[in-house]
Amino acid sequence: MDVNNFWSSYEVVVESYKDLHDSVLVLSEAASKARRTLVWRGQQNSNWALYSKLYRNYVVGASTITENAFSQSEKKILTDLRRWGLHSQRGIGRLSVLSQLAMLQHFGSPTRLIDITFNALVGAFFATEQNGTQDSADARLFAIDVTGRLINENKFLRSWEDSLDTPWSDSFIERQLVAVKRSHADRFSEMNIDDFKRDWLHEWSSNFYAWRPPALDARIASQNGGFIFGGVVGSSLREGILDPNQNLRRGGFQLVDPVDKLKRIAIDDTRSLTCLAVQPKPFPVSSIRDNAKDSVYSIRIASKAKREIREKLRQVFGYTHATIYPDFPGFSLFGEGKS
């Protein structure tokens, strides 16, 4: 499915810095009024899907995507990282798995993490930063509602940040069941591990999560950065079965058809648009309701506005490659005539 065609029913198109500022302000004020938390992701081409790098690589090489196969690819990368001895840092010790993934993401390795920022203007910088191959293309700025999904602020998810195992692995899930049985013996004492894993896979593939990492390096701090991630969308029903016709019967994630709101998009088309279980919401936005769970809003930035927006971000806010990428890898990419 064509990404631009899908988002055309939801997006607002901006053609100047003022348009962008006004649209961001509308969203931010509505979110603040409703006590919602938004994060932002800028993409230099509006026709790019909302993908992690690992997911994008996997889509190229696989006709059918399952969470199990996807997790195995991720596990191989983490195993190789440990083989290289990079899972520990001097003065810090062994990094949690999320921190390992964050560092891999930071240096360009494929992971399931998707970079986001808590600053809308930094997101706009990423969407409009100079790139000879994408300057003539429209860009896109996503605003994603992560209320209740930020693991740092959720007492049930906070342990993920320090886990030495992936929180979506079988071993972690088994430990979670033991903990659940211990704290809620009256409700879960009879639950077996297979039922628990099935329910968790459904939860994992029907939702997404956000993480604001510690300042592992200067770049994360300067970008006010974070990550969003989740399971392969629609890879499980509550009964753990995929419809053979690629349409989910019950309980799985699917996008609403933008033309006919009573219909759902087939799972393969859903996966061609996003690897996250997000729910697109339209502009204009006058209010963001309390039940706007997992909403995503889209601002399409016309290519002709990119230069002006870049200049405003530099002149007024001081956003340049030097301030957004304040490290040696950043300098090696942008230091030659692109500061």
Residue frames as qw, qx, qy, qz and C-alpha x, y, z in Angstrom:
[[0.000, 0.888, 0.460, 0.000, 0.00, 0.00, 0.00],
 [0.387, 0.547, -0.032, 0.741, 1.29, 3.46, -0.90],
 [0.391, -0.361, -0.515, 0.672, 2.24, 5.35, 2.26],
 [0.016, 0.068, -0.031, -0.997, 1.37, 8.83, 0.95],
 [0.418, -0.290, -0.580, -0.636, -2.04, 7.68, -0.28],
 [0.522, -0.443, -0.710, 0.167, -2.86, 6.17, 3.10],
 [0.336, -0.376, -0.389, 0.771, -1.83, 9.22, 5.13],
 [0.010, 0.236, 0.309, 0.921, -3.57, 11.71, 2.82],
 [0.439, -0.590, -0.569, -0.369, -6.84, 11.07, 4.66],
 [0.632, -0.621, -0.369, 0.281, -5.31, 12.00, 8.02],
 [0.586, -0.110, -0.054, 0.801, -2.46, 14.47, 7.50],
 [0.088, 0.955, 0.121, -0.255, -2.13, 18.22, 7.51],
 [0.717, 0.363, 0.131, 0.581, 0.21, 19.63, 4.85],
 [0.264, -0.865, -0.033, 0.425, 2.47, 22.52, 5.84],
 [0.657, 0.608, 0.164, 0.414, 4.20, 24.77, 3.31],
 [0.155, 0.762, -0.254, 0.575, 6.13, 27.14, 5.58],
 [0.318, 0.095, -0.716, 0.614, 7.75, 27.37, 8.99],
 [0.370, -0.122, 0.268, -0.881, 4.67, 29.25, 10.27],
 [0.796, -0.052, -0.360, -0.484, 2.39, 26.44, 9.10],
 [0.666, 0.059, -0.701, 0.248, 4.59, 23.92, 10.88],
 [0.076, 0.142, -0.562, 0.811, 4.74, 25.97, 14.08],
 [0.552, -0.121, 0.062, -0.823, 0.96, 26.42, 14.11],
 [0.825, -0.030, -0.484, -0.289, 0.28, 22.71, 13.55],
 [0.527, 0.077, -0.708, 0.465, 2.73, 21.65, 16.27],
 [0.126, -0.155, 0.418, -0.886, 1.17, 24.18, 18.64],
 [0.707, -0.136, -0.189, -0.668, -2.35, 22.87, 17.99],
 [0.815, -0.030, -0.579, -0.002, -1.28, 19.32, 18.77],
 [0.403, 0.137, -0.621, 0.658, 0.86, 20.23, 21.77],
 [0.293, -0.195, 0.283, -0.892, -1.83, 22.38, 23.39],
 [0.800, -0.134, -0.281, -0.512, -4.51, 19.73, 22.84],
 [0.746, 0.026, -0.628, 0.220, -2.24, 17.08, 24.35],
 [0.175, 0.184, -0.543, 0.801, -1.38, 19.27, 27.34],
 [0.512, -0.213, 0.073, -0.829, -5.03, 20.03, 27.99],
 [0.898, -0.097, -0.270, -0.333, -5.89, 16.32, 27.93],
 [0.517, -0.634, 0.567, -0.096, -2.76, 15.41, 29.94],
 [0.955, 0.268, 0.105, 0.074, -1.41, 13.27, 27.15],
 [0.424, -0.632, 0.477, 0.440, 2.27, 12.68, 26.34],
 [0.752, 0.655, 0.020, -0.068, 3.40, 13.07, 22.73],
 [0.547, -0.436, 0.486, 0.524, 6.70, 12.05, 21.18],
 [0.481, 0.782, -0.095, -0.385, 7.87, 13.06, 17.72],
 [0.690, -0.106, 0.581, 0.418, 9.56, 11.34, 14.80],
 [0.343, 0.765, -0.177, -0.515, 10.77, 13.16, 11.70],
 [0.735, 0.096, 0.597, 0.308, 11.30, 11.30, 8.41],
 [0.110, -0.461, 0.345, 0.810, 12.93, 12.96, 5.40],
 [0.222, -0.013, -0.716, -0.662, 10.59, 11.31, 2.90],
 [0.570, -0.032, 0.293, -0.767, 6.83, 11.32, 3.48],
 [0.841, 0.168, -0.335, -0.391, 6.48, 8.07, 1.55],
 [0.294, 0.301, -0.861, 0.285, 8.64, 6.10, 3.98],
 [0.699, -0.449, -0.520, -0.199, 6.82, 3.65, 6.22],
 [0.412, -0.730, 0.363, -0.407, 7.03, 3.93, 10.00],
 [0.948, 0.061, -0.299, 0.093, 9.65, 1.19, 10.36],
 [0.565, -0.703, 0.388, 0.188, 12.57, 0.28, 12.57],
 [0.238, 0.666, -0.642, -0.295, 15.80, -0.48, 10.73],
 [0.266, -0.158, 0.951, -0.029, 15.66, -4.18, 11.65],
 [0.567, 0.468, 0.593, -0.329, 12.06, -4.41, 10.46],
 [0.465, 0.763, -0.182, -0.410, 12.91, -2.64, 7.20],
 [0.060, 0.514, -0.834, -0.191, 15.80, -5.02, 6.59],
 [0.386, 0.055, 0.904, -0.175, 13.59, -7.98, 7.41],
 [0.592, 0.586, 0.301, -0.465, 10.81, -6.86, 5.06],
 [0.357, 0.677, -0.511, -0.392, 13.25, -6.88, 2.17],
 [0.154, 0.367, -0.914, -0.077, 14.28, -10.49, 2.79],
 [0.135, 0.162, 0.943, -0.256, 11.09, -12.16, 3.99],
 [0.265, -0.313, -0.582, -0.702, 7.63, -12.54, 2.47],
 [0.623, -0.614, -0.417, -0.246, 6.00, -13.41, 5.79],
 [0.119, 0.501, -0.518, 0.683, 7.02, -11.76, 9.04],
 [0.720, -0.514, -0.459, -0.084, 6.48, -13.46, 12.38],
 [0.360, -0.859, 0.261, -0.256, 7.48, -12.29, 15.83],
 [0.897, -0.321, 0.266, 0.146, 9.37, -15.50, 16.47],
 [0.770, 0.364, 0.150, 0.501, 11.58, -15.15, 13.37],
 [0.109, 0.876, -0.050, 0.466, 12.02, -11.42, 14.01],
 [0.598, -0.752, 0.244, -0.132, 13.12, -12.08, 17.60],
 [0.920, -0.080, 0.218, 0.315, 15.59, -14.70, 16.41],
 [0.542, 0.638, 0.032, 0.546, 17.22, -12.13, 14.11],
 [0.225, -0.871, 0.164, -0.405, 17.46, -9.73, 17.03],
 [0.841, -0.499, 0.207, 0.026, 18.88, -12.44, 19.28],
 [0.855, 0.240, 0.089, 0.451, 21.66, -13.18, 16.77],
 [0.248, 0.782, -0.095, 0.565, 22.70, -9.52, 16.77],
 [0.501, -0.771, 0.231, -0.317, 22.80, -9.39, 20.58],
 [0.948, -0.213, 0.160, 0.173, 24.72, -12.66, 20.74],
 [0.700, 0.459, 0.009, 0.547, 27.30, -11.29, 18.33],
 [0.080, -0.860, 0.141, -0.483, 27.54, -8.08, 20.37],
 [0.734, -0.617, 0.260, -0.111, 28.41, -10.12, 23.46],
 [0.928, 0.112, 0.114, 0.338, 30.89, -12.18, 21.48],
 [0.433, 0.661, -0.075, 0.609, 32.66, -8.92, 20.69],
 [0.500, -0.291, -0.491, 0.651, 32.63, -8.04, 24.39],
 [0.026, 0.305, 0.107, 0.946, 30.61, -4.85, 23.80],
 [0.481, -0.609, -0.564, -0.283, 27.82, -5.63, 26.25],
 [0.567, -0.654, -0.271, 0.420, 29.79, -3.98, 29.06],
 [0.281, 0.844, -0.046, 0.455, 31.23, -0.49, 29.39],
 [0.532, 0.090, -0.471, 0.697, 34.22, 0.63, 31.41],
 [0.021, -0.099, 0.373, -0.922, 33.11, 2.21, 34.66],
 [0.628, -0.080, -0.045, -0.773, 29.49, 1.07, 34.17],
 [0.434, -0.093, 0.881, -0.163, 29.64, -2.70, 33.91],
 [0.186, 0.255, 0.886, 0.340, 27.22, -4.85, 31.99],
 [0.292, 0.051, -0.125, -0.947, 24.57, -2.91, 30.12],
 [0.591, 0.290, 0.614, -0.435, 20.92, -3.87, 30.25],
 [0.491, 0.291, 0.723, 0.388, 19.58, -5.33, 27.02],
 [0.234, 0.903, 0.361, 0.002, 17.67, -2.14, 26.24],
 [0.187, -0.874, 0.269, 0.358, 20.85, -0.12, 26.74],
 [0.504, -0.180, 0.704, 0.467, 22.72, -2.53, 24.45],
 [0.413, 0.601, 0.634, 0.258, 20.04, -2.04, 21.81],
 [0.031, 0.971, 0.129, -0.197, 20.19, 1.73, 22.31],
 [0.312, -0.671, 0.481, 0.470, 23.94, 1.77, 21.69],
 [0.488, 0.142, 0.755, 0.414, 23.56, -0.47, 18.63],
 [0.279, 0.823, 0.489, 0.070, 20.86, 1.88, 17.31],
 [0.171, -0.908, 0.087, 0.373, 23.07, 4.88, 18.06],
 [0.254, -0.546, 0.623, 0.499, 25.86, 3.55, 15.85],
 [0.478, 0.416, -0.412, -0.654, 23.64, 2.40, 13.00],
 [0.005, -0.054, 0.997, 0.060, 23.11, -1.31, 13.63],
 [0.494, -0.283, -0.514, -0.642, 19.64, -2.70, 12.88],
 [0.013, 0.099, 0.827, -0.553, 17.39, -3.02, 15.96],
 [0.083, -0.613, -0.760, -0.200, 13.67, -3.00, 16.64],
 [0.194, -0.634, -0.318, 0.678, 14.01, 0.41, 18.31],
 [0.309, 0.715, 0.370, 0.506, 12.72, 3.47, 16.47],
 [0.331, -0.071, -0.228, 0.913, 14.32, 6.82, 17.31],
 [0.105, -0.835, -0.465, -0.276, 11.98, 9.49, 18.63],
 [0.262, 0.182, -0.314, 0.894, 12.38, 12.80, 20.43],
 [0.166, -0.655, -0.656, 0.337, 10.36, 14.50, 23.13],
 [0.046, -0.585, 0.027, 0.809, 10.99, 17.84, 21.38],
 [0.622, 0.647, 0.429, -0.102, 8.81, 18.61, 18.36],
 [0.273, 0.910, -0.237, -0.205, 11.35, 21.00, 16.83],
 [0.299, -0.489, 0.795, 0.198, 14.13, 18.41, 17.03],
 [0.618, 0.301, 0.726, 0.005, 11.74, 16.08, 15.19],
 [0.471, 0.856, 0.133, -0.168, 11.27, 18.80, 12.57],
 [0.067, -0.772, 0.573, 0.267, 15.06, 19.06, 12.25],
 [0.475, -0.140, 0.854, 0.161, 15.31, 15.35, 11.45],
 [0.581, 0.584, 0.561, -0.084, 12.49, 15.64, 8.92],
 [0.398, 0.914, 0.067, -0.035, 14.05, 18.57, 7.07],
 [0.465, -0.661, 0.425, 0.407, 17.81, 18.13, 7.54],
 [0.409, 0.697, -0.408, -0.424, 19.78, 18.52, 4.35],
 [0.655, -0.084, 0.741, 0.125, 20.08, 15.35, 2.31],
 [0.127, 0.404, -0.525, -0.738, 20.90, 15.50, -1.38],
 [0.093, -0.099, -0.936, -0.325, 18.84, 12.42, -2.19],
 [0.106, -0.569, -0.804, 0.138, 15.71, 13.50, -0.28],
 [0.067, -0.315, -0.145, 0.935, 15.63, 17.31, -0.54],
 [0.287, 0.000, -0.460, -0.840, 13.12, 17.21, -3.40],
 [0.405, -0.344, -0.835, -0.142, 10.75, 14.88, -1.50],
 [0.492, -0.648, -0.027, -0.581, 8.09, 15.93, 0.98],
 [0.209, 0.224, -0.821, 0.482, 8.91, 15.02, 4.59],
 [0.620, -0.522, -0.471, -0.349, 6.74, 13.76, 7.44],
 [0.017, -0.344, 0.630, -0.696, 6.63, 14.58, 11.14],
 [0.585, -0.380, -0.696, -0.169, 4.78, 12.05, 13.27],
 [0.280, -0.429, 0.468, -0.720, 3.35, 12.90, 16.70],
 [0.608, -0.114, -0.781, -0.087, 2.73, 9.70, 18.66],
 [0.567, -0.590, 0.143, -0.556, 0.69, 9.47, 21.86],
 [0.553, 0.183, -0.772, 0.254, 2.68, 7.38, 24.37],
 [0.462, -0.463, 0.314, -0.688, 0.53, 8.08, 27.42],
 [0.860, -0.250, 0.323, -0.305, 0.75, 5.05, 29.71],
 [0.937, 0.324, -0.063, 0.116, 3.30, 3.45, 27.37],
 [0.230, 0.773, -0.479, 0.346, 6.44, 5.10, 28.74],
 [0.829, -0.155, -0.517, 0.145, 8.15, 2.28, 30.60],
 [0.309, 0.249, -0.465, 0.791, 10.06, 4.69, 32.86],
 [0.319, -0.207, 0.243, -0.892, 6.76, 5.88, 34.34],
 [0.819, -0.142, -0.306, -0.465, 4.87, 2.58, 34.45],
 [0.469, -0.543, 0.633, -0.293, 5.43, 0.55, 37.61],
 [0.917, 0.078, 0.372, -0.123, 4.59, -2.68, 35.80],
 [0.791, 0.574, 0.008, 0.210, 7.12, -2.02, 33.02],
 [0.100, -0.938, 0.328, -0.057, 9.90, -0.18, 34.83],
 [0.740, -0.403, 0.518, 0.149, 11.93, -3.35, 35.35],
 [0.804, 0.533, 0.196, 0.176, 12.42, -3.60, 31.58],
 [0.199, 0.942, -0.242, 0.124, 14.96, -0.80, 31.70],
 [0.272, -0.697, 0.652, -0.120, 17.39, -2.78, 33.87],
 [0.949, 0.023, 0.282, -0.141, 16.72, -6.29, 32.57],
 [0.212, -0.550, 0.724, 0.358, 19.71, -8.32, 31.36],
 [0.335, 0.220, 0.880, 0.256, 17.34, -10.22, 29.09],
 [0.169, -0.173, -0.409, -0.880, 14.99, -8.92, 26.41],
 [0.385, 0.062, 0.546, -0.742, 11.64, -8.26, 28.14],
 [0.764, 0.276, -0.082, -0.578, 9.88, -10.03, 25.27],
 [0.350, 0.358, -0.863, -0.062, 11.96, -13.23, 25.46],
 [0.763, -0.266, -0.549, -0.214, 10.62, -16.58, 26.71],
 [0.568, -0.096, -0.601, 0.554, 12.92, -16.59, 29.74],
 [0.040, -0.115, 0.250, -0.961, 11.81, -13.13, 30.83],
 [0.602, -0.244, -0.303, -0.698, 8.13, -14.02, 30.33],
 [0.731, -0.207, -0.646, 0.070, 8.57, -17.15, 32.45],
 [0.341, -0.068, -0.517, 0.782, 10.03, -15.09, 35.29],
 [0.283, -0.179, -0.017, -0.942, 7.14, -12.66, 34.95],
 [0.700, -0.290, -0.513, -0.403, 4.62, -15.48, 35.38],
 [0.599, -0.184, -0.640, 0.444, 6.36, -16.59, 38.58],
 [0.101, 0.007, -0.299, 0.949, 6.18, -13.01, 39.87],
 [0.468, -0.220, -0.266, -0.813, 2.52, -12.67, 38.88],
 [0.714, -0.286, -0.629, -0.115, 1.58, -15.92, 40.61],
 [0.465, -0.129, -0.567, 0.667, 3.40, -14.79, 43.74],
 [0.034, 0.047, 0.206, -0.977, 1.67, -11.41, 43.91],
 [0.604, 0.055, -0.064, -0.792, -1.77, -12.49, 42.60],
 [0.057, -0.112, 0.991, -0.036, -2.09, -16.10, 43.70],
 [0.445, 0.358, 0.637, -0.518, -5.87, -15.84, 43.95],
 [0.580, 0.650, 0.024, -0.491, -6.25, -15.00, 40.24],
 [0.536, 0.658, -0.491, -0.196, -3.33, -16.61, 38.42],
 [0.507, -0.457, 0.722, -0.113, -2.33, -19.66, 40.46],
 [0.787, 0.197, 0.583, -0.039, -3.75, -22.06, 37.84],
 [0.525, 0.806, -0.144, -0.232, -2.39, -20.27, 34.78],
 [0.870, -0.088, 0.310, 0.373, 0.20, -22.31, 32.85],
 [0.307, -0.512, 0.328, 0.732, 3.14, -20.91, 30.95],
 [0.275, 0.248, 0.717, 0.591, 1.69, -21.66, 27.50],
 [0.005, -0.825, -0.558, -0.088, -1.47, -19.63, 28.22],
 [0.299, -0.816, -0.037, 0.493, 0.59, -16.82, 29.72],
 [0.365, -0.256, 0.514, 0.733, 2.92, -16.70, 26.69],
 [0.205, 0.500, 0.712, 0.448, -0.02, -16.71, 24.30],
 [0.107, -0.908, -0.395, 0.092, -1.69, -13.79, 26.09],
 [0.363, -0.692, 0.167, 0.601, 1.60, -11.92, 26.29],
 [0.379, 0.039, 0.613, 0.692, 2.30, -12.40, 22.56],
 [0.096, 0.745, 0.599, 0.279, -1.10, -10.92, 21.81],
 [0.262, -0.905, -0.153, 0.298, -0.37, -7.96, 24.08],
 [0.474, -0.463, 0.373, 0.650, 3.12, -7.53, 22.63],
 [0.298, 0.160, 0.659, 0.671, 1.94, -7.56, 18.98],
 [0.014, -0.757, -0.596, -0.269, -1.08, -5.32, 19.58],
 [0.283, -0.945, -0.098, 0.129, 0.65, -2.46, 21.43],
 [0.610, 0.500, -0.236, 0.567, 3.86, -0.48, 21.48],
 [0.617, -0.681, -0.208, 0.337, 6.04, 0.97, 24.22],
 [0.294, 0.857, -0.147, 0.397, 8.26, 4.03, 24.67],
 [0.788, -0.390, -0.169, 0.446, 11.49, 4.48, 26.58],
 [0.093, 0.950, -0.199, 0.222, 13.38, 7.57, 27.64],
 [0.873, 0.007, -0.308, 0.378, 16.89, 6.17, 28.20],
 [0.493, -0.750, 0.019, 0.441, 19.49, 7.57, 30.56],
 [0.304, 0.906, -0.251, -0.155, 22.00, 9.93, 28.97],
 [0.931, -0.066, 0.227, 0.276, 24.27, 7.15, 27.71],
 [0.545, 0.033, 0.219, 0.809, 26.06, 9.77, 25.63],
 [0.012, -0.372, -0.068, 0.926, 25.83, 13.42, 24.65],
 [0.159, -0.082, -0.636, -0.751, 23.76, 12.75, 21.55],
 [0.277, -0.506, -0.815, -0.057, 20.78, 11.28, 23.39],
 [0.217, -0.593, -0.420, 0.652, 20.75, 14.26, 25.75],
 [0.027, -0.303, 0.226, 0.926, 21.10, 16.89, 23.01],
 [0.242, -0.148, -0.710, -0.645, 18.31, 15.32, 20.97],
 [0.531, -0.090, 0.432, -0.723, 16.01, 14.90, 23.99],
 [0.504, 0.218, -0.720, -0.425, 15.84, 11.43, 22.55],
 [0.631, -0.116, 0.653, -0.402, 14.07, 8.20, 23.24],
 [0.127, 0.128, -0.900, -0.396, 12.80, 5.09, 21.49],
 [0.761, 0.061, 0.224, -0.605, 9.55, 3.36, 20.66],
 [0.179, 0.266, -0.930, -0.181, 9.29, -0.36, 20.01],
 [0.750, -0.003, 0.357, -0.556, 6.91, -3.30, 20.02],
 [0.594, -0.013, 0.796, 0.118, 6.19, -6.71, 18.58],
 [0.025, 0.028, 0.710, 0.703, 5.48, -7.55, 14.95],
 [0.458, 0.112, 0.191, -0.861, 2.00, -6.11, 14.46],
 [0.805, 0.156, -0.064, -0.569, -0.84, -8.54, 14.17],
 [0.362, 0.372, -0.854, -0.040, 1.30, -11.64, 14.68],
 [0.144, -0.129, -0.938, 0.286, -1.08, -13.13, 17.23],
 [0.509, -0.501, -0.321, -0.622, -4.71, -13.34, 18.24],
 [0.533, -0.501, 0.466, -0.498, -5.80, -14.08, 21.77],
 [0.956, -0.033, 0.261, -0.132, -6.11, -17.68, 20.63],
 [0.422, -0.554, 0.596, 0.398, -2.73, -17.39, 18.91],
 [0.601, 0.310, 0.681, 0.281, -3.96, -17.99, 15.35],
 [0.067, 0.412, -0.283, -0.863, -3.59, -15.99, 12.15],
 [0.707, 0.509, 0.306, -0.384, -6.40, -16.03, 9.62],
 [0.669, 0.028, 0.576, 0.469, -5.14, -17.88, 6.50],
 [0.378, 0.754, 0.398, 0.361, -6.57, -15.06, 4.37],
 [0.430, 0.162, -0.155, 0.875, -4.31, -12.57, 6.19],
 [0.313, -0.577, -0.093, -0.748, -7.24, -10.95, 7.98],
 [0.076, 0.110, -0.804, 0.579, -7.43, -11.10, 11.75],
 [0.387, -0.475, -0.732, -0.299, -10.61, -12.56, 13.18],
 [0.529, -0.796, -0.271, -0.113, -10.53, -11.46, 16.79],
 [0.649, -0.725, 0.004, 0.232, -8.40, -9.41, 19.08],
 [0.702, -0.007, 0.200, 0.683, -5.49, -8.66, 16.75],
 [0.063, -0.665, 0.015, 0.744, -4.22, -5.29, 15.57],
 [0.456, 0.421, 0.569, 0.540, -5.30, -3.84, 12.23],
 [0.044, -0.202, 0.025, 0.978, -5.56, -0.36, 10.79],
 [0.420, 0.631, 0.518, -0.397, -8.90, 1.16, 9.89],
 [0.470, 0.407, 0.522, 0.584, -9.47, 1.67, 6.18],
 [0.112, -0.312, -0.108, 0.937, -9.22, 5.47, 5.66],
 [0.252, -0.086, -0.503, -0.822, -11.91, 5.39, 2.97],
 [0.685, -0.380, -0.457, -0.422, -14.42, 3.04, 4.63],
 [0.174, -0.540, 0.589, -0.576, -14.12, 3.37, 8.42],
 [0.863, -0.179, 0.229, -0.413, -16.14, 0.19, 8.92],
 [0.937, 0.279, -0.190, 0.091, -13.47, -1.91, 7.23],
 [0.579, -0.683, 0.376, 0.237, -10.00, -3.00, 8.32],
 [0.428, 0.719, -0.512, -0.191, -6.91, -3.11, 6.18],
 [0.971, 0.051, -0.229, 0.054, -5.46, -6.57, 5.49],
 [0.702, -0.649, 0.137, 0.259, -2.53, -7.41, 7.74],
 [0.718, 0.107, 0.269, 0.633, 0.03, -7.39, 4.90],
 [0.191, 0.753, 0.211, 0.592, -1.05, -3.88, 3.90],
 [0.500, -0.863, -0.040, -0.062, -0.92, -2.81, 7.54],
 [0.772, -0.413, 0.212, 0.434, 2.65, -4.04, 7.77],
 [0.569, 0.426, 0.263, 0.652, 3.59, -2.15, 4.61],
 [0.055, -0.858, -0.129, -0.493, 2.70, 1.08, 6.44],
 [0.309, -0.732, 0.406, -0.452, 3.99, 0.55, 9.97],
 [0.578, 0.079, -0.785, 0.208, 5.73, -1.91, 12.25],
 [0.007, -0.007, 0.630, -0.776, 4.00, -0.39, 15.29],
 [0.103, -0.556, -0.822, -0.063, 0.44, -0.87, 16.55],
 [0.020, -0.249, -0.162, 0.955, -0.47, 2.81, 16.17],
 [0.240, 0.659, 0.712, -0.004, -3.88, 4.24, 15.34],
 [0.230, 0.193, 0.236, 0.924, -3.88, 7.21, 12.90],
 [0.011, 0.736, 0.551, -0.393, -6.03, 10.18, 13.87],
 [0.408, 0.646, 0.365, 0.532, -6.98, 13.07, 11.57],
 [0.157, -0.240, -0.112, 0.951, -6.22, 16.78, 11.55],
 [0.022, 0.615, -0.350, 0.706, -7.50, 19.31, 12.45],
 [0.526, -0.269, -0.737, 0.328, -7.30, 18.48, 16.13],
 [0.269, -0.691, -0.025, -0.671, -9.48, 20.53, 18.48],
 [0.606, -0.553, 0.433, -0.373, -9.12, 18.12, 21.39],
 [0.448, 0.271, -0.852, 0.016, -7.43, 14.86, 22.25],
 [0.772, -0.426, -0.121, -0.455, -9.81, 12.66, 24.17],
 [0.462, -0.574, 0.633, -0.236, -8.69, 10.70, 27.19],
 [0.860, 0.033, 0.505, -0.063, -9.38, 7.45, 25.36],
 [0.579, 0.760, -0.258, -0.143, -7.13, 8.35, 22.38],
 [0.765, -0.424, 0.464, 0.143, -4.96, 5.34, 23.07],
 [0.647, -0.101, 0.578, 0.488, -1.90, 4.82, 20.85],
 [0.451, 0.850, 0.249, -0.111, -2.89, 7.64, 18.48],
 [0.525, -0.182, 0.331, 0.763, -0.51, 8.94, 15.82],
 [0.296, 0.883, 0.207, -0.298, -0.88, 12.26, 13.99],
 [0.689, 0.134, 0.371, 0.608, 0.88, 13.21, 10.77],
 [0.101, 0.885, -0.031, -0.453, 2.24, 16.53, 9.55],
 [0.768, 0.345, 0.333, 0.425, 3.39, 16.41, 5.94],
 [0.208, -0.755, 0.141, 0.605, 6.08, 18.97, 5.18],
 [0.678, 0.728, 0.100, -0.008, 6.18, 20.18, 1.57],
 [0.808, 0.042, 0.078, 0.582, 9.64, 19.88, 0.02],
 [0.282, 0.690, 0.085, 0.661, 9.67, 23.58, -0.83],
 [0.442, -0.840, 0.013, -0.313, 9.42, 24.42, 2.90],
 [0.904, -0.209, -0.180, 0.326, 12.43, 22.34, 3.99],
 [0.521, 0.336, -0.146, 0.771, 15.08, 25.03, 3.44],
 [0.220, -0.656, 0.024, -0.721, 13.11, 27.73, 5.27],
 [0.816, -0.537, -0.116, -0.180, 12.38, 25.42, 8.21],
 [0.841, -0.012, -0.194, 0.504, 16.04, 24.41, 8.45],
 [0.295, 0.468, -0.121, 0.824, 17.10, 28.05, 8.50],
 [0.474, -0.660, -0.027, -0.582, 14.56, 28.99, 11.18],
 [0.907, -0.387, -0.158, 0.057, 15.63, 26.07, 13.36],
 [0.712, 0.130, -0.166, 0.669, 19.25, 27.16, 12.99],
 [0.120, 0.529, -0.044, 0.839, 18.73, 30.90, 13.47],
 [0.516, -0.592, -0.014, -0.620, 16.16, 30.86, 16.27],
 [0.886, -0.419, 0.067, -0.187, 16.91, 27.62, 18.16],
 [0.117, -0.732, 0.670, 0.046, 20.52, 26.88, 17.23],
 [0.874, 0.014, 0.480, -0.072, 19.76, 23.43, 15.82],
 [0.438, 0.690, -0.524, -0.241, 22.57, 22.32, 13.54],
 [0.897, 0.116, -0.423, 0.052, 24.37, 19.06, 12.92],
 [0.339, 0.407, -0.591, 0.608, 26.99, 20.22, 15.41],
 [0.362, -0.293, 0.467, -0.752, 24.44, 20.61, 18.22],
 [0.879, -0.021, -0.010, -0.476, 22.26, 17.61, 17.33],
 [0.964, 0.109, -0.188, 0.153, 25.17, 15.20, 16.75],
 [0.108, -0.905, 0.365, -0.190, 27.80, 16.44, 19.27],
 [0.806, -0.364, 0.456, 0.099, 30.22, 13.51, 18.99],
 [0.201, -0.477, 0.687, 0.510, 32.99, 12.11, 16.80],
 [0.377, 0.298, 0.841, 0.247, 30.66, 9.86, 14.74],
 [0.247, 0.856, 0.401, -0.213, 28.49, 12.92, 14.09],
 [0.051, -0.807, 0.318, 0.495, 31.49, 14.97, 13.03],
 [0.344, -0.198, 0.804, 0.442, 32.67, 12.22, 10.69],
 [0.338, 0.538, 0.757, 0.152, 29.27, 12.30, 8.96],
 [0.128, 0.903, 0.396, 0.104, 28.52, 16.02, 8.95],
 [0.447, -0.700, 0.032, 0.556, 31.66, 17.93, 9.88],
 [0.393, -0.084, 0.492, 0.772, 32.81, 18.49, 6.30],
 [0.073, -0.065, -0.368, -0.925, 30.83, 21.46, 5.09],
 [0.408, -0.457, -0.671, -0.418, 27.52, 20.48, 6.73],
 [0.269, -0.251, -0.635, 0.679, 27.68, 22.12, 10.17]]
